[in-house]
Structure formats: C-alpha cells, structure tokens
C-alpha cells in the first residue's frame, strides 16, 4: 500500500486535492516537502528557509488568523509584526 503525500502545514490528504512539492534550503540534503493548494504559495515564498522554520512560521500565522491578504495589508501599512 502506497502512502499518499500530505500537506506538511495542515496534514490535508492529497487524495481529494492537488498537492505541490516545494524544495527548501538545506545544508546537507535536498529538503523537500509537500503542500496543499492553500499552503503551496506561502511555502514557495519561504523556500529560502529550512522546511522546519518555514512550517513553524506558517503554523504561527495560521494560529494568529492571518490570511495572505491580511499579511499584505499589515506589511503595506508599515506595522511591524
């Protein structure tokens, strides 16, 4: 039985939705993770980080309830996080 890829940010099963591969910075090996539609764009923006740090940031943003639009609005008004 094959294991289906899942989103590293939310755990969404790829069986019902498209899933995308994102390669992150790594000092030793290629650091690749899978993400659902909802998280792939944010993951690609954070690929200069390690996957662990990027996923921590994505989950922290989700816990605070920031959407992509809200993040852009906050950044454009000059308010610091």
Buried (B, 14 or more C-beta within 10 A) or exposed (E): EEEEBBBBBEEBEBEEEEBBEBEBEEEEEEBEBBBBEBBBEBBBBBBEBBBEEBBEBBBEBBEEEBEEEEBEEEEEEEEEE
